[in-house]
Amino acid sequence: MPLTDTMLRSLKPNSIPSKHTDAGGLYLYVSSSGGKLWRMDYRFAGKRKTLSFGAYPAVSLKDARQKREEAKEQLADGIDPSAQKKEAKAAAIAEAREAAATFETVAREWYAKKMPSYTEGHRKKTLSRLEKQLFPIIGNKPFPSLEPSDILVAVRKAEERGCIETAHRLVHICGQVCRYARLVGYTKYDVSAGLSEAILPVPKIHYATITDSEQIGPLLRAIFEYNGDVSMAYALRILPYVFVRSGELRAAEWKEFNFDTAEWLIPAARMKMRRPHTVPLAKQVMATLKTLREYSGDGRLVFPSPFSKSRCISDVGLLNALRRMGYARGEMTIHGFRSMASTLLNERGNRPDVIEAQLSHSDNDKIRDSYNRAEYLPERRTMMQAWADYLDGLRDNA
């Protein structure tokens, strides 16, 4: 006998589950706990199967019968209703996942997984670029529908402000996020590929430097006679002799220096190429460090800030010291000491590979690069002492 709503409402649970048949394989399954579930038995490809339609009364008798008829139509067309239902459910889940996978959610997931190995400064800068320049424009965009033009809209904001290098960095960040999204299945394509060609090229920056030996002497004399903050003064005295990058010198810690071997081992975390770098120290540098140790040797940092011993001196502070010596923006920069050393060491006949190794420039062949750095260390030690003697001569004759 077909089921009625009155009959369904009056059904009570028993200790043993029960089935109440309607027609066409449809029945209501009543569990011992009182749950009422619509089900339909059918056969497909010679196998007995069961299809679920939901719970009563959320799914009414009328709705259950409608679902039964739809299932029978699918069977008539040679379609398995259970398989069709699973496919529809999987498609709905995939659609919901795609809708939830916006550029912002995927970018934050990428950031959490990939950025912990980078320096704190780099992490902060990357997150700031995401939150301030990319998320406001494409953050809510579902990844599967993200187009190259969407990224360009965000990137061109920086380009229009004249921040060309920032625009390229934004493209680079988007590329990292897009490649991650493709690998984990949020999208099939890297829509950022080739976007850097659609924006202006980064203008080459030429740091002001002094390479005329007649002008280097007075510069070194001015540095030697500078009577400003102790950390600034000694950092500037050492910098021409080691010609490392500003950040590598400013944040130096006493534990990095081996006074027995006259070597300074800069950790990978502070190097641009993320590889540890050994700097052979000339006798002049060792003498300067020993003098400086009387000032800051009781702390962690070699060049502590005049405002706090827990912080190192700033790049701006070094630059301002140069300006106070009378060297204008177009004459000399902090980075210019690297250019000065590179130019003059080459002119003085030192091997280019040895100079590049000392400057910590990258070699495309990483294995050869590591080998060369170790192999060149004795030659670099000789070169650095000769360079220090040369600078002393220029300064003394100024």
Rosetta blueprint (number, residue, H / E / L):
1 M L
2 P L
3 L L
4 T L
5 D H
6 T H
7 M H
8 L H
9 R H
10 S H
11 L L
12 K L
13 P L
14 N L
15 S L
16 I L
17 P L
18 S E
19 K E
20 H E
21 T E
22 D L
23 A L
24 G L
25 G L
26 L E
27 Y E
28 L E
29 Y E
30 V E
31 S L
32 S L
33 S L
34 G L
35 G L
36 K E
37 L E
38 W E
39 R E
40 M E
41 D E
42 Y E
43 R E
44 F E
45 A L
46 G L
47 K E
48 R E
49 K E
50 T E
51 L E
52 S E
53 F E
54 G E
55 A E
56 Y L
57 P L
58 A L
59 V L
60 S L
61 L H
62 K H
63 D H
64 A H
65 R H
66 Q H
67 K H
68 R H
69 E H
70 E H
71 A H
72 K H
73 E H
74 Q H
75 L H
76 A H
77 D L
78 G L
79 I L
80 D L
81 P H
82 S H
83 A H
84 Q H
85 K H
86 K H
87 E H
88 A H
89 K H
90 A H
91 A H
92 A H
93 I H
94 A H
95 E H
96 A H
97 R H
98 E H
99 A H
100 A H
101 A L
102 T E
103 F H
104 E H
105 T H
106 V H
107 A H
108 R H
109 E H
110 W H
111 Y H
112 A H
113 K H
114 K H
115 M L
116 P L
117 S L
118 Y L
119 T L
120 E H
121 G H
122 H H
123 R H
124 K H
125 K H
126 T H
127 L H
128 S H
129 R H
130 L H
131 E H
132 K H
133 Q H
134 L H
135 F H
136 P H
137 I H
138 I H
139 G L
140 N L
141 K L
142 P E
143 F H
144 P H
145 S H
146 L L
147 E L
148 P H
149 S H
150 D H
151 I H
152 L H
153 V H
154 A H
155 V H
156 R H
157 K H
158 A H
159 E H
160 E H
161 R L
162 G L
163 C L
164 I H
165 E H
166 T H
167 A H
168 H H
169 R H
170 L H
171 V H
172 H H
173 I H
174 C H
175 G H
176 Q H
177 V H
178 C H
179 R H
180 Y H
181 A H
182 R H
183 L H
184 V H
185 G L
186 Y L
187 T L
188 K L
189 Y L
190 D L
191 V L
192 S L
193 A L
194 G L
195 L H
196 S H
197 E H
198 A H
199 I L
200 L L
201 P L
202 V L
203 P L
204 K L
205 I L
206 H L
207 Y L
208 A L
209 T L
210 I L
211 T L
212 D L
213 S H
214 E H
215 Q H
216 I H
217 G H
218 P H
219 L H
220 L H
221 R H
222 A H
223 I H
224 F H
225 E L
226 Y L
227 N L
228 G L
229 D L
230 V H
231 S H
232 M H
233 A H
234 Y H
235 A H
236 L H
237 R H
238 I H
239 L H
240 P H
241 Y H
242 V H
243 F L
244 V L
245 R L
246 S H
247 G H
248 E H
249 L H
250 R H
251 A L
252 A L
253 E E
254 W H
255 K H
256 E H
257 F E
258 N E
259 F L
260 D L
261 T L
262 A L
263 E E
264 W E
265 L E
266 I E
267 P L
268 A H
269 A H
270 R H
271 M L
272 K L
273 M L
274 R L
275 R L
276 P L
277 H E
278 T E
279 V E
280 P E
281 L L
282 A L
283 K H
284 Q H
285 V H
286 M H
287 A H
288 T H
289 L H
290 K H
291 T H
292 L H
293 R H
294 E H
295 Y H
296 S H
297 G L
298 D L
299 G L
300 R L
301 L E
302 V L
303 F L
304 P E
305 S L
306 P L
307 F L
308 S L
309 K L
310 S L
311 R L
312 C E
313 I L
314 S L
315 D H
316 V H
317 G H
318 L H
319 L H
320 N H
321 A H
322 L H
323 R H
324 R H
325 M L
326 G L
327 Y L
328 A L
329 R L
330 G L
331 E L
332 M L
333 T L
334 I L
335 H L
336 G H
337 F H
338 R H
339 S H
340 M H
341 A H
342 S H
343 T H
344 L H
345 L H
346 N H
347 E H
348 R L
349 G L
350 N L
351 R L
352 P H
353 D H
354 V H
355 I H
356 E H
357 A H
358 Q H
359 L H
360 S L
361 H L
362 S L
363 D L
364 N L
365 D L
366 K H
367 I H
368 R H
369 D H
370 S H
371 Y H
372 N H
373 R H
374 A H
375 E H
376 Y L
377 L H
378 P H
379 E H
380 R H
381 R H
382 T H
383 M H
384 M H
385 Q H
386 A H
387 W H
388 A H
389 D H
390 Y H
391 L H
392 D H
393 G H
394 L H
395 R H
396 D H
397 N L
398 A L
